[in-house]
Amino acid sequence: MVKKSRGKLQHMLDALDEAMPDLIQAYPDNKDFWPAFNLLADPIQSAAGSNDFIWVLNQINDIQFKHNKPAPLPVVLRAYLSAP
């Protein structure tokens, strides 16, 4: 995948932030919410180059906290554990 500029990453993050209220309403149960959230968040992480990866993870965590949906396993740790 071609890595995106920080501006394009920010646009993707803004879209995720804007989608959160509808996502929370559509998936009120956490067991359903997190897979749906990850479908939106994972492509953003994949689009980040090495210089922006940690920044993207922190932005995603901020979005989660803003919407009172902190991850059961922080995004940074989840990304680390899933790395090859």
Steps between C-alpha positions, in 0.01 A plus 500: 500500500622850416560698815295818535614850591417629847236728345326202337531302822340789688214499251451126565514558875243782472268263314543240775425763764187609315385139461528418869152611617329294229732206566427509873126517432510218245711275724408568864652171619880515522537151354341634180644852518871413504505288183306775318734768637805301396368476143526879488813552710725227361526650149612829654775321691602313185518826304744656748868495424756429769533872583126538558402162644521589871335837430207320332467257791491789746238680290284187490530464878398867539193439281405199711526697824315799351204273434530312832609181325852428622626175356515201732853456366666830405552539126876536542525171687262324261710616203817382671355159580373448146833597336681216323 
